[in-house]
Amino acid sequence: MGITTLKEQVVKVGSKGEIFPPKEIRNFLGLVPDQSIILSVVQDKLIIRKVASFQEILDQPAKVKISKQAWKKLKKEFNEELNQ
């Protein structure tokens, strides 16, 4: 199992309000230039999360397993709703 957390690091806010995550954090999260991120404030904490690309979402293992019969039923119901 890989590393799931990093040691906290102190960074300064730039003169225009920029926040520059250290290279270790950027690499850990897979952040690249022009990467979209989500900023959330929870009480006194700023939480920064990476927005996963469509491909990253598709590459994630399925969290739910269903039978082929159940999948066919869901697919049929979904298609019926689309055609209404």
Order of alpha helices (4+ residues) and beta strands (2+ residues): alpha-beta-beta-alpha-alpha
